[in-house]
Amino acid sequence: MFLKQAVRWILPGLLVGSISGQAEEFTADRIPIQVRNNCPFTLWIHAFGSQEVLGPDDAPLTTGATRVYHAPSLWTAARVEAYKNGPRQNQIEKVEMTFDRNPHGEQVLHYNITYVDWVGLPVSVSSIGGGGDCRPAGCNRPVSQILNGCPAHLRTADKCLSARTFCLDPGTRHHAYCRALDGRINECADRYGDCQGARGASTAEVYACSGPFFSQNPKYCAALNRGMLHDPYNVNTGNYYKNPPYNTYARWAHETCPGIYALAYDDFPPAAEESGFHSCVNGQQLNITFCPAG
C-alpha cells in the first residue's frame, strides 16, 4: 500500500461549476477526474500516481468549487489527497485508484475509499462507465458528525486515528489497546496449522496486517480484526465485530461509513463486499466529492 511519487505533472486542471455526474471530455489516453469540495473550508489537492502527478498540483479548492483533472488512462497506485492547512500540510483524507485495461482491451477504473490510516472527512466516489461494477462508494455523514463515536484514545483534533496508526506510533504503541488481541493470536497459532507462523506476533501487526499477517495470512488478519477467528470465510458482515476482542476502530468506521476499507484486508473474503472496492469496466470518468453532505 501504496505509491511511488511521480516526478512531473502536465495538463493543468480546470475549475468549473457543480456538474457531478456529467461526463467530461473523454479520450483514449486520458480519464477525467472531477474533484469537488463541499466542505466548509478550503482543501489543497495533490493527485498523483506512479506515472504522473496531475496539475495544478497543490492548488487550493475552495468551498463549493470543482476542478477537473485529466489522468493517464494507465495510471497505477494513484491517489487523490486532500490537505487541510495548506499544500502538503495536514493530509485530512484520500481516495485510491488504479486505471488499467482488462484482457479484452477495455478501460477499467479501479477505486476505493480507504480509512485504513484514519477517518478525517466523509468522501464519496462515483464513476461513469458501461460495466456492472460502476457503483458508488462513500460516506455521506455531515462533516460535523464524522468523528462522533470515535474511540476516545484514537481521537485527535480533526481525525479518528485507526488502530493501525495508533499502535504503530512509537509514542502510543505500549498502550493496553495495542495488546488487546495478543491472546487471540496465540490461540490462532495453537488451533490452526496455517496460522502457526503468527505465534508471538503483536496486536499491532494484526491491526496493520503486517509481519506474519501480510501475504501469508490475509484471512486471519481480517478474522482477528473482526472477532471472527473461528469463521474466517463468513461473508455475512452482520456477524462481524460481535465477539470481542476485535478492532474497535474498524467496527466504528464501518458503522459510521459502511462499505469502506477500515483495515488492509477488508476485501477478504471478496464475496462479503465489505471494502467498497469497485472496478468500472469501460470507465470514462471518476467523480470525487469531499464532504458530500456538507
C-alpha positions in Angstrom: 0.0 0.0 0.0 1.0 2.3 -1.6 2.6 4.6 -4.1 5.7 5.9 -5.8 5.9 9.6 -6.2 6.0 10.7 -9.8 8.4 13.4 -10.8 6.4 15.6 -13.2 2.9 17.0 -13.9 1.2 18.1 -17.0 -2.2 19.3 -18.2 -3.5 22.0 -15.8 -6.8 21.3 -14.1 -9.9 23.2 -15.0 -12.2 25.0 -12.5 -15.8 24.5 -13.3 -19.2 24.6 -11.7 -21.0 21.8 -9.9 -21.5 19.2 -12.6 -21.3 16.0 -10.6 -22.4 13.0 -12.7 -21.9 14.7 -16.1 -19.3 13.3 -18.4 -16.3 15.5 -19.2 -14.3 15.2 -22.4 -13.1 11.6 -22.7 -10.2 10.4 -24.8 -8.5 7.1 -25.2 -5.4 8.1 -23.2 -7.0 10.5 -20.6 -9.6 9.9 -17.9 -11.3 13.0 -16.4 -11.3 13.0 -12.6 -13.8 15.6 -11.2 -13.0 16.7 -7.7 -15.5 18.8 -5.7 -15.0 20.4 -2.3 -18.3 20.5 -0.4 -16.6 21.0 2.9 -17.0 24.3 4.8 -13.3 25.0 4.4 -10.6 25.1 1.7 -8.8 22.0 0.7 -5.5 21.7 -1.1 -5.4 18.8 -3.6 -2.5 16.6 -4.5 -3.3 14.0 -7.2 -0.5 11.5 -8.2 0.3 8.0 -9.3 3.3 6.0 -10.5 3.3 7.6 -13.9 2.4 11.2 -13.3 1.5 14.0 -10.8 -1.6 15.9 -12.1 -1.7 19.6 -12.3 -2.3 22.1 -10.9 -0.5 20.4 -8.1 -1.2 21.5 -4.5 -3.7 24.1 -5.7 -6.5 25.3 -3.3 -10.1 24.1 -3.8 -12.5 26.4 -2.1 -15.9 25.5 -0.6 -18.3 24.7 -3.4 -15.6 24.6 -6.1 -15.0 21.8 -8.6 -11.8 21.0 -10.5 -11.4 18.5 -13.4 -8.1 16.8 -13.7 -7.1 14.6 -16.6 -5.3 11.4 -15.6 -3.5 9.0 -17.9 -5.7 6.0 -18.8 -2.9 3.7 -17.5 -2.3 5.1 -14.0 -1.2 2.8 -11.2 -1.0 3.1 -7.5 -2.7 6.5 -7.7 -4.2 8.8 -5.0 -6.1 12.0 -4.8 -5.2 13.5 -1.4 -6.8 16.5 0.3 -4.9 18.7 2.8 -6.5 21.0 5.3 -3.8 23.5 6.3 -2.1 24.3 3.0 -0.1 22.4 0.4 1.0 19.1 1.9 0.1 20.4 5.3 -2.2 18.1 7.4 -3.4 15.4 5.0 -7.0 15.0 6.0 -8.4 12.5 3.5 -7.6 10.5 0.4 -9.1 8.3 -2.4 -7.1 5.5 -4.0 -7.4 4.3 -7.6 -5.7 2.4 -10.4 -6.6 2.7 -14.1 -5.8 -0.1 -16.5 -7.2 -2.3 -19.2 -8.6 -5.8 -18.9 -7.6 -8.7 -21.3 -10.3 -7.6 -23.7 -8.7 -4.2 -24.0 -11.5 -2.4 -22.2 -10.7 0.6 -19.9 -11.1 -0.3 -16.2 -11.3 2.2 -13.4 -10.5 0.6 -10.0 -11.2 2.8 -7.0 -11.9 2.7 -3.3 -12.1 4.9 -0.2 -9.5 3.9 2.4 -9.9 4.7 6.1 -7.0 2.3 6.9 -4.9 5.2 8.4 -7.7 7.4 9.8 -11.1 8.9 9.3 -10.8 12.6 8.6 -13.5 13.6 6.1 -16.6 12.0 4.6 -16.0 11.4 0.9 -17.8 9.8 -2.0 -16.6 8.4 -5.3 -18.7 7.5 -8.3 -17.8 6.5 -11.9 -19.3 6.8 -15.3 -19.0 3.7 -17.5 -20.7 0.8 -19.1 -19.8 -2.0 -16.7 -21.8 -3.6 -13.9 -19.4 -2.5 -11.2 -19.5 1.2 -11.9 -21.0 1.7 -8.5 -20.6 4.5 -6.0 -18.7 4.1 -2.8 -18.6 6.6 0.0 -19.6 8.1 3.3 -22.5 10.6 3.4 -22.2 11.8 7.0 -22.1 15.5 7.6 -18.5 16.6 8.3 -19.7 18.0 11.7 -20.7 14.4 12.7 -18.0 12.3 11.1 -15.9 11.8 14.2 -18.8 11.2 16.6 -18.3 7.9 18.5 -14.5 7.6 17.6 -12.9 5.5 20.4 -11.6 8.2 22.8 -7.9 7.3 22.8 -7.9 7.4 19.0 -9.4 10.9 18.6 -7.2 13.8 17.6 -8.3 17.4 16.9 -9.6 16.6 13.4 -9.2 12.8 12.8 -10.0 9.5 14.3 -6.8 7.5 14.1 -7.0 3.9 13.0 -5.9 1.1 15.4 -3.1 0.5 12.9 -1.8 4.1 13.0 -2.2 4.4 16.8 -0.3 1.2 17.6 2.5 1.8 15.1 3.2 5.2 16.7 6.3 4.8 19.0 4.6 7.2 21.4 1.4 5.1 21.9 2.4 1.5 20.9 2.7 0.4 24.5 -0.9 1.4 25.3 -3.1 -1.5 26.5 -5.2 -1.1 23.4 -2.2 -2.4 21.4 -2.1 -5.7 23.3 -5.8 -6.5 23.1 -5.5 -9.3 20.6 -2.4 -11.0 21.9 -4.2 -13.9 23.4 -6.3 -14.5 20.2 -3.1 -14.5 18.1 -1.6 -17.4 20.2 -5.0 -19.2 20.1 -4.9 -18.9 16.3 -1.4 -20.4 16.3 -2.4 -23.2 18.6 -5.6 -24.2 16.7 -4.8 -23.7 13.1 -1.8 -25.1 11.2 -1.7 -22.3 8.7 -1.6 -19.8 11.5 1.4 -21.3 13.4 3.8 -18.8 11.9 1.9 -16.0 13.7 2.9 -17.2 17.2 4.3 -14.4 19.2 3.2 -11.7 16.7 1.8 -8.5 18.1 -1.7 -6.9 18.2 -0.2 -4.0 16.2 0.8 -6.4 13.4 -2.8 -7.7 13.3 -4.2 -4.2 13.1 -1.7 -3.3 10.4 -1.9 -6.7 8.6 1.8 -6.8 8.6 4.5 -9.3 9.6 3.1 -12.8 9.5 -0.3 -11.3 8.7 0.7 -9.8 5.5 1.0 -12.1 2.4 0.8 -15.3 4.4 -2.4 -14.9 6.4 -4.8 -12.3 5.0 -7.8 -14.4 6.1 -6.5 -14.5 9.7 -5.7 -10.8 9.7 -9.3 -10.0 8.6 -10.7 -12.6 11.0 -8.8 -11.5 14.1 -9.7 -7.8 13.5 -13.4 -8.7 13.1 -13.6 -11.2 16.1 -14.2 -14.0 13.5 -11.2 -16.2 14.2 -13.2 -19.4 14.0 -15.2 -18.5 10.9 -12.8 -16.5 8.7 -14.7 -17.2 5.4 -18.1 -15.9 6.7 -19.5 -13.4 4.3 -22.3 -12.2 6.5 -21.0 -8.8 7.6 -23.7 -8.6 10.3 -21.7 -11.2 12.2 -18.6 -9.1 12.3 -17.5 -7.3 15.4 -19.8 -9.2 17.7 -17.3 -11.3 19.7 -14.6 -9.3 21.5 -11.8 -8.8 21.4 -11.8 -7.1 18.0 -10.6 -4.0 16.3 -12.9 -1.3 17.8 -11.8 1.3 15.3 -12.8 -0.9 12.4 -16.2 -1.6 13.9 -16.8 2.1 14.5 -15.5 3.1 11.0 -17.9 0.6 9.3 -20.8 1.7 11.4 -20.1 5.3 10.5 -19.3 4.7 6.8 -20.3 1.3 5.6 -18.5 -0.1 2.6 -15.0 1.3 3.0 -11.6 -0.1 3.9 -11.0 0.2 7.6 -8.1 -2.3 7.5 -5.8 -3.6 4.8 -7.6 -6.9 4.2 -11.2 -5.6 4.4 -11.6 -7.1 0.9 -11.3 -10.7 2.3 -13.4 -12.7 1.6 -14.3 -10.8 -1.7 -17.9 -12.0 -1.6 -18.6 -10.1 1.6 -18.0 -6.8 -0.3 -17.0 -5.1 3.0 -14.4 -2.8 1.5 -16.3 -1.0 -1.2 -13.6 -1.7 -3.9 -15.1 -1.3 -7.4 -13.8 -1.9 -10.9 -15.7 0.1 -13.5 -15.4 -1.5 -17.0 -15.5 0.8 -19.9 -14.9 3.6 -17.4 -14.9 7.1 -18.8 -14.8 9.4 -15.7 -14.3 9.4 -11.9 -16.1 11.8 -9.6 -14.8 12.5 -6.1 -16.7 14.7 -3.6 -15.2 15.6 -0.2 -18.0 16.2 2.3 -20.8 15.2 0.1 -23.4 16.0 2.8 -21.7 19.3 3.7 
